[in-house]
Amino acid sequence: MNAPPRFHRDAETFLRDEARVTWHDQAIWHLRKKRDTATEDVPDWEALRDHAAAIKAHVLDHLPQLLTAFIDRARAAGWQVHCAGDADELRRTVHRILEQKRVQRVVKSKSMLTEECGLNPYLEERGIDLVDTDLGERIVQLRHEPPSHIVVPAVHLRRREIGELFHKTMGTPAGEEDPTRLAHAARRDLRARFLAAEAGITGVNFAVAETGSIIICTNEGNADLGTALPATHIACMGVEKLIPTLADAAVFLRLLARSATGQPITSYTTHLTGPDPLRPGHEAHLVIVDAGRSGLNADEEHRRSLSCIRCGACLNTCPVYRRASGHSYGLTVPGPIGSVLGPSLVGDRLARELPFASTLCGSCTNVCPVKIDLHDQLLSWRRRLAERHLVPWPKRLAMRIGAWVFSHPALYDHLGRWVRRLWPWITRPIPGSPLGPWLKERALPPAPAASFRQRWKKDHAGKRDG
């Protein structure tokens, strides 16, 4: 993962375009509503979530053993297995394979891991013509920017912007905004690239220890073309993608698409077990990457975040993500799950703002298909960052004063009266004020005329007298 910029600065830049913020919020919330509708049609939805959480917990408890079993069976099935300790080793491994095969043209389907590890720019700097084939990924690649969402990477863009991009890069008519015609133009452009490709790179949704096979889930069929047409296939996976058995895959396949886009299942669910036996000379390489996963798995407090299946449900429900957009996080995986993974995988000094980019409303936890306790983990990271003195001193001081006031009821009650009187001035953003950024995008309710304590005394005074 790349080091994130300042979240509040970049979020404020996005928030200046109120029209974009509004439709971005609505578009993402639409995915959340589709998820809710899809889950209501599954009577055993909560049982599925429990089952998936138990499977992932088992994987994390037995990760070394499952990884060894998977590698043994994958090699027996014909995979050429490579292990990479970090992002740099992944990049060098993939480049070495391409160099040995004299590959110059590569097609790549969606892979958040390779985004995290910076594979695209690394290969492009070494003369490899690499094309992302997922439509959303292709759009952001042509714009030279990272994805803003892990499932719908170009959701931050208007049709007009995509039409202008395709006009410049693919020669579509000026002013074209029809989604179907734009998709057809992209399909024509990509089909020629598939046919010319010498290697295909994919991600991995699930890796089955029992069989040595991998599962790839897509809606466009681009991963199938990328693995079926070129002579070399390179699959890149993080160690956390392991599941014990093929039967376990059925649990996750019922959860993944419903949580992500409200579909019963992705349009294409591809199972691959080694090279294609019907294609002489076809090679299948599997690069297994750690990149901080083992260290996170050893962290008892936050290891559950490794259970994530990258459905994006927590992004779609998060009020902060929906209004700030993914680019504000500066991470490959934004939103609540990115704010939990970030301090572990890129370092707490680099991602120290992100656990605070949350309302702690708990909606992310409620929709997570594998029941990661995201809001608890965000709170835990806040506590850990404070202990390491990585929280700005004004915020630490304010929290200490608040804790002291709250622990003295009489003082709290006395100050509360003054706060209610000064409320209109307290809630007014003042340029340069420490509270200015915090208040700028918040609409606080009016102060009550009386405190709870005062109302309680008044309501019960007559009862005591009687």
DRENLO-519053 format. One record per residue (C-alpha): y, x negated, z; residue in one letter; residue number from 1. Coordinates in steps of 0.1 Angstrom, whole numbers. Layout:
ATOM      v      u      w  rest   nr
ATOM      Y      X      Z     a  NUM
...
! end
This chain:
ATOM      v      u      w  rest   nr
ATOM      0      0      0     m    1
ATOM     35    -12     -8     n    2
ATOM     60    -16     20     a    3
ATOM     80     17     23     p    4
ATOM    118     19     20     p    5
ATOM    138     36     46     r    6
ATOM    125     72     47     f    7
ATOM    157     88     59     h    8
ATOM    178     71     33     r    9
ATOM    155     81      4     d   10
ATOM    150    116     17     a   11
ATOM    187    121     19     e   12
ATOM    190    110    -18     t   13
ATOM    164    136    -28     f   14
ATOM    180    163     -7     l   15
ATOM    213    160    -25     r   16
ATOM    198    179    -55     d   17
ATOM    195    213    -38     e   18
ATOM    180    230    -68     a   19
ATOM    153    204    -71     r   20
ATOM    145    206    -34     v   21
ATOM    142    244    -36     t   22
ATOM    117    245    -65     w   23
ATOM     98    214    -52     h   24
ATOM     94    233    -19     d   25
ATOM     82    264    -37     q   26
ATOM     59    246    -61     a   27
ATOM     41    228    -32     i   28
ATOM     40    259    -11     w   29
ATOM     24    277    -40     h   30
ATOM     -5    253    -37     l   31
ATOM     -8    260      0     r   32
ATOM    -10    297     -7     k   33
ATOM    -37    292    -34     k   34
ATOM    -56    272     -8     r   35
ATOM    -54    301     17     d   36
ATOM    -66    326     -8     t   37
ATOM    -95    305    -19     a   38
ATOM   -106    298     17     t   39
ATOM   -105    335     26     e   40
ATOM   -133    341      0     d   41
ATOM   -156    317     19     v   42
ATOM   -172    334     50     p   43
ATOM   -184    301     64     d   44
ATOM   -152    281     58     w   45
ATOM   -148    270     94     e   46
ATOM   -184    261     96     a   47
ATOM   -180    240     65     l   48
ATOM   -151    222     81     r   49
ATOM   -171    215    112     d   50
ATOM   -200    202     91     h   51
ATOM   -178    180     70     a   52
ATOM   -161    166    101     a   53
ATOM   -195    158    117     a   54
ATOM   -207    140     85     i   55
ATOM   -175    119     84     k   56
ATOM   -178    110    121     a   57
ATOM   -214     99    115     h   58
ATOM   -202     78     85     v   59
ATOM   -176     60    106     l   60
ATOM   -201     54    134     d   61
ATOM   -226     39    110     h   62
ATOM   -204     24     83     l   63
ATOM   -220    -11     81     p   64
ATOM   -255      3     79     q   65
ATOM   -246     30     53     l   66
ATOM   -226      4     33     l   67
ATOM   -256    -19     32     t   68
ATOM   -280      9     21     a   69
ATOM   -255     20     -6     f   70
ATOM   -251    -15    -20     i   71
ATOM   -289    -20    -21     d   72
ATOM   -296     12    -39     r   73
ATOM   -266      9    -62     a   74
ATOM   -278    -26    -74     r   75
ATOM   -313    -12    -78     a   76
ATOM   -298     15   -101     a   77
ATOM   -281    -11   -122     g   78
ATOM   -246    -12   -108     w   79
ATOM   -230    -47   -107     q   80
ATOM   -216    -45    -72     v   81
ATOM   -185    -66    -61     h   82
ATOM   -170    -65    -26     c   83
ATOM   -133    -71    -21     a   84
ATOM   -118    -78     13     g   85
ATOM    -82    -69      4     d   86
ATOM    -60    -56    -24     a   87
ATOM    -55    -91    -40     d   88
ATOM    -93    -96    -42     e   89
ATOM    -97    -62    -58     l   90
ATOM    -71    -71    -85     r   91
ATOM    -86   -105    -92     r   92
ATOM   -121    -91    -93     t   93
ATOM   -112    -64   -119     v   94
ATOM    -92    -89   -140     h   95
ATOM   -121   -114   -139     r   96
ATOM   -145    -87   -152     i   97
ATOM   -121    -77   -180     l   98
ATOM   -115   -114   -189     e   99
ATOM   -152   -121   -191     q  100
ATOM   -157    -92   -214     k  101
ATOM   -126   -102   -235     r  102
ATOM   -111    -67   -228     v  103
ATOM    -75    -61   -239     q  104
ATOM    -74    -22   -239     r  105
ATOM    -82     -2   -208     v  106
ATOM    -81     35   -199     v  107
ATOM    -79     45   -163     k  108
ATOM    -84     78   -146     s  109
ATOM    -68     89   -113     k  110
ATOM    -74     64    -85     s  111
ATOM    -52     63    -54     m  112
ATOM    -70     31    -43     l  113
ATOM    -59     12    -74     t  114
ATOM    -24     26    -69     e  115
ATOM    -25     14    -33     e  116
ATOM    -36    -21    -44     c  117
ATOM    -11    -25    -72     g  118
ATOM    -37    -29   -100     l  119
ATOM    -17    -15   -129     n  120
ATOM     12    -40   -127     p  121
ATOM    -12    -69   -120     y  122
ATOM    -32    -63   -152     l  123
ATOM     -1    -55   -173     e  124
ATOM     14    -88   -163     e  125
ATOM    -17   -105   -176     r  126
ATOM    -16    -89   -210     g  127
ATOM    -39    -59   -205     i  128
ATOM    -29    -27   -222     d  129
ATOM    -37     -2   -194     l  130
ATOM    -31     35   -199     v  131
ATOM    -34     61   -171     d  132
ATOM    -52     91   -186     t  133
ATOM    -46    118   -160     d  134
ATOM    -17    138   -174     l  135
ATOM      4    136   -143     g  136
ATOM     -3     99   -138     e  137
ATOM      5     92   -174     r  138
ATOM     39    110   -170     i  139
ATOM     49     88   -140     v  140
ATOM     35     57   -157     q  141
ATOM     57     63   -187     l  142
ATOM     86     68   -163     r  143
ATOM     77     35   -145     h  144
ATOM     75     52   -111     e  145
ATOM     47     58    -86     p  146
ATOM     31     92    -81     p  147
ATOM     49    116    -57     s  148
ATOM     18    135    -47     h  149
ATOM    -19    125    -45     i  150
ATOM    -31    155    -66     v  151
ATOM     -1    166    -87     v  152
ATOM     17    132    -91     p  153
ATOM     45    145   -113     a  154
ATOM     53    176    -93     v  155
ATOM     88    163    -86     h  156
ATOM     98    166   -123     l  157
ATOM    112    195   -143     r  158
ATOM     97    206   -176     r  159
ATOM    129    195   -193     r  160
ATOM    125    160   -179     e  161
ATOM     89    158   -191     i  162
ATOM    100    171   -226     g  163
ATOM    127    145   -229     e  164
ATOM    102    118   -218     l  165
ATOM     76    129   -244     f  166
ATOM    103    131   -271     h  167
ATOM    111     94   -265     k  168
ATOM     76     81   -261     t  169
ATOM     54    105   -282     m  170
ATOM     78    119   -308     g  171
ATOM     77    155   -297     t  172
ATOM    105    177   -310     p  173
ATOM    138    174   -291     a  174
ATOM    142    201   -265     g  175
ATOM    105    209   -264     e  176
ATOM     96    223   -229     e  177
ATOM     65    245   -235     d  178
ATOM     38    232   -212     p  179
ATOM     10    239   -236     t  180
ATOM     26    221   -266     r  181
ATOM     35    192   -244     l  182
ATOM     -1    190   -231     a  183
ATOM    -14    190   -267     h  184
ATOM      9    162   -276     a  185
ATOM     -3    141   -246     a  186
ATOM    -39    149   -256     r  187
ATOM    -34    137   -291     r  188
ATOM    -18    105   -279     d  189
ATOM    -45     99   -253     l  190
ATOM    -75    106   -276     r  191
ATOM    -66     77   -298     a  192
ATOM    -63     55   -268     r  193
ATOM    -98     66   -255     f  194
ATOM   -113     57   -288     l  195
ATOM    -97     23   -289     a  196
ATOM   -105     14   -253     a  197
ATOM   -128    -15   -245     e  198
ATOM   -132     -6   -208     a  199
ATOM   -126     23   -185     g  200
ATOM   -115     22   -148     i  201
ATOM   -121     51   -124     t  202
ATOM   -118     59    -88     g  203
ATOM   -145     73    -66     v  204
ATOM   -144    106    -47     n  205
ATOM   -177    102    -29     f  206
ATOM   -204     74    -28     a  207
ATOM   -239     85    -19     v  208
ATOM   -258     60      2     a  209
ATOM   -291     78     -3     e  210
ATOM   -290     73    -41     t  211
ATOM   -265     46    -49     g  212
ATOM   -246     70    -71     s  213
ATOM   -209     79    -72     i  214
ATOM   -192    113    -77     i  215
ATOM   -159    117    -96     i  216
ATOM   -140    150    -95     c  217
ATOM   -114    158   -122     t  218
ATOM    -99    188   -140     n  219
ATOM    -91    172   -173     e  220
ATOM   -124    154   -183     g  221
ATOM   -105    122   -187     n  222
ATOM   -128    103   -163     a  223
ATOM   -158    114   -183     d  224
ATOM   -143    100   -215     l  225
ATOM   -133     68   -198     g  226
ATOM   -168     62   -186     t  227
ATOM   -186     74   -217     a  228
ATOM   -167     58   -246     l  229
ATOM   -159     22   -236     p  230
ATOM   -187     -4   -233     a  231
ATOM   -176    -13   -197     t  232
ATOM   -170     10   -167     h  233
ATOM   -154     -3   -135     i  234
ATOM   -153     20   -105     a  235
ATOM   -131     11    -75     c  236
ATOM   -138     27    -41     m  237
ATOM   -127     22     -5     g  238
ATOM   -155     18     20     v  239
ATOM   -146     52     36     e  240
ATOM   -158     71      5     k  241
ATOM   -194     68     17     l  242
ATOM   -215     99     25     i  243
ATOM   -251     97     37     p  244
ATOM   -270    120     13     t  245
ATOM   -266    139    -19     l  246
ATOM   -270    172      1     a  247
ATOM   -238    162     20     d  248
ATOM   -219    161    -12     a  249
ATOM   -223    199    -16     a  250
ATOM   -204    204     16     v  251
ATOM   -174    183      4     f  252
ATOM   -174    197    -31     l  253
ATOM   -170    232    -16     r  254
ATOM   -140    220      5     l  255
ATOM   -122    196    -18     l  256
ATOM   -109    217    -47     a  257
ATOM   -103    248    -26     r  258
ATOM    -81    227     -2     s  259
ATOM    -63    209    -30     a  260
ATOM    -55    235    -57     t  261
ATOM    -73    267    -46     g  262
ATOM   -101    263    -72     q  263
ATOM   -138    269    -62     p  264
ATOM   -146    235    -77     i  265
ATOM   -130    210   -100     t  266
ATOM   -136    215   -137     s  267
ATOM   -156    183   -140     y  268
ATOM   -178    169   -112     t  269
ATOM   -195    138   -126     t  270
ATOM   -224    120   -109     h  271
ATOM   -230     85   -121     l  272
ATOM   -259     63   -111     t  273
ATOM   -255     29   -128     g  274
ATOM   -250     22   -165     p  275
ATOM   -259     47   -192     d  276
ATOM   -296     40   -201     p  277
ATOM   -291     55   -235     l  278
ATOM   -264     29   -244     r  279
ATOM   -277     -6   -249     p  280
ATOM   -253    -32   -235     g  281
ATOM   -233     -7   -214     h  282
ATOM   -222    -22   -181     e  283
ATOM   -213     -4   -149     a  284
ATOM   -193    -24   -122     h  285
ATOM   -186    -11    -87     l  286
ATOM   -158    -28    -67     v  287
ATOM   -160    -18    -30     i  288
ATOM   -128    -25    -11     v  289
ATOM   -120    -28     26     d  290
ATOM    -82    -34     26     a  291
ATOM    -78    -27     63     g  292
ATOM   -103      0     66     r  293
ATOM   -126    -18     89     s  294
ATOM    -98    -26    112     g  295
ATOM    -87     10    113     l  296
ATOM   -123     21    120     n  297
ATOM   -123     -1    150     a  298
ATOM    -92     17    163     d  299
ATOM   -107     45    184     e  300
ATOM    -74     63    186     e  301
ATOM    -68     66    149     h  302
ATOM   -101     60    131     r  303
ATOM   -105     97    123     r  304
ATOM    -78     93     96     s  305
ATOM   -104     75     75     l  306
ATOM   -122    108     71     s  307
ATOM    -95    119     46     c  308
ATOM   -109    132     13     i  309
ATOM    -75    130     -4     r  310
ATOM    -72    168    -11     c  311
ATOM    -34    168     -4     g  312
ATOM    -37    200     18     a  313
ATOM    -16    184     46     c  314
ATOM     11    175     21     l  315
ATOM     12    211      7     n  316
ATOM     18    226     41     t  317
ATOM     41    200     56     c  318
ATOM     78    212     58     p  319
ATOM     90    177     58     v  320
ATOM     71    166     27     y  321
ATOM     79    197      8     r  322
ATOM    117    191     12     r  323
ATOM    118    153     12     a  324
ATOM     93    146    -17     s  325
ATOM     66    119    -18     g  326
ATOM     88     91    -30     h  327
ATOM    108     92      2     s  328
ATOM     77     79     21     y  329
ATOM     74     47      0     g  330
ATOM     36     49      2     l  331
ATOM      8     56    -22     t  332
ATOM     -4     84      1     v  333
ATOM     27    103     15     p  334
ATOM     29    132     38     g  335
ATOM     12    136     72     p  336
ATOM    -19    116     63     i  337
ATOM      2     88     48     g  338
ATOM     23     87     80     s  339
ATOM     -8     82    100     v  340
ATOM    -25     57     76     l  341
ATOM      7     38     69     g  342
ATOM     12     20    102     p  343
ATOM    -25      9    102     s  344
ATOM    -28     -2     65     l  345
ATOM      7    -16     58     v  346
ATOM     17    -25     93     g  347
ATOM     35     -7    120     d  348
ATOM     68    -27    115     r  349
ATOM     69    -15     79     l  350
ATOM     59     21     84     a  351
ATOM     75     27    118     r  352
ATOM     98     55    106     e  353
ATOM     69     76     91     l  354
ATOM     53     90    123     p  355
ATOM     87    105    131     f  356
ATOM     90    122     97     a  357
ATOM     72    152    111     s  358
ATOM     80    184    130     t  359
ATOM     46    181    149     l  360
ATOM     41    218    140     c  361
ATOM      3    212    137     g  362
ATOM      0    229    103     s  363
ATOM    -14    198     87     c  364
ATOM    -43    198    113     t  365
ATOM    -49    234    107     n  366
ATOM    -55    230     69     v  367
ATOM    -73    197     69     c  368
ATOM   -108    203     55     p  369
ATOM   -123    176     77     v  370
ATOM   -104    185    108     k  371
ATOM    -84    153    113     i  372
ATOM    -61    158    143     d  373
ATOM    -31    147    123     l  374
ATOM     -4    160    146     h  375
ATOM    -20    143    176     d  376
ATOM    -23    111    157     q  377
ATOM     13    112    146     l  378
ATOM     23    117    183     l  379
ATOM      0     88    193     s  380
ATOM     16     65    167     w  381
ATOM     51     75    181     r  382
ATOM     39     65    216     r  383
ATOM     24     32    203     r  384
ATOM     55     23    183     l  385
ATOM     76     29    214     a  386
ATOM     54      7    235     e  387
ATOM     59    -21    209     r  388
ATOM     97    -16    210     h  389
ATOM     97     -6    173     l  390
ATOM    117     26    180     v  391
ATOM    155     21    177     p  392
ATOM    171     16    211     w  393
ATOM    194     47    209     p  394
ATOM    164     69    205     k  395
ATOM    145     51    233     r  396
ATOM    175     55    256     l  397
ATOM    179     91    248     a  398
ATOM    143     98    255     m  399
ATOM    145     80    289     r  400
ATOM    176    100    299     i  401
ATOM    159    132    287     g  402
ATOM    128    125    307     a  403
ATOM    149    117    338     w  404
ATOM    169    149    335     v  405
ATOM    138    171    329     f  406
ATOM    122    157    360     s  407
ATOM    151    169    382     h  408
ATOM    153    207    379     p  409
ATOM    187    211    397     a  410
ATOM    203    185    374     l  411
ATOM    187    201    344     y  412
ATOM    200    235    353     d  413
ATOM    235    222    360     h  414
ATOM    237    202    327     l  415
ATOM    223    232    308     g  416
ATOM    254    253    317     r  417
ATOM    277    226    301     w  418
ATOM    254    223    271     v  419
ATOM    257    260    265     r  420
ATOM    295    259    267     r  421
ATOM    297    229    243     l  422
ATOM    270    240    220     w  423
ATOM    292    247    189     p  424
ATOM    306    211    191     w  425
ATOM    272    195    199     i  426
ATOM    256    210    169     t  427
ATOM    284    201    145     r  428
ATOM    275    170    124     p  429
ATOM    302    143    130     i  430
ATOM    304    115    104     p  431
ATOM    293     83    121     g  432
ATOM    278    100    151     s  433
ATOM    243     90    161     p  434
ATOM    233    127    159     l  435
ATOM    248    131    125     g  436
ATOM    217    123    104     p  437
ATOM    195    144    128     w  438
ATOM    217    174    126     l  439
ATOM    226    173     89     k  440
ATOM    195    191     76     e  441
ATOM    188    212    107     r  442
ATOM    200    247    115     a  443
ATOM    199    250    153     l  444
ATOM    199    284    169     p  445
ATOM    229    296    190     p  446
ATOM    227    288    226     a  447
ATOM    217    316    249     p  448
ATOM    243    332    271     a  449
ATOM    221    325    302     a  450
ATOM    193    301    310     s  451
ATOM    158    313    317     f  452
ATOM    162    304    354     r  453
ATOM    194    325    356     q  454
ATOM    178    354    339     r  455
ATOM    147    352    361     w  456
ATOM    169    352    393     k  457
ATOM    189    382    380     k  458
ATOM    158    402    369     d  459
ATOM    140    396    402     h  460
ATOM    169    399    426     a  461
ATOM    166    436    429     g  462
ATOM    129    435    434     k  463
ATOM    132    411    463     r  464
ATOM    159    432    479     d  465
ATOM    137    463    476     g  466
! end
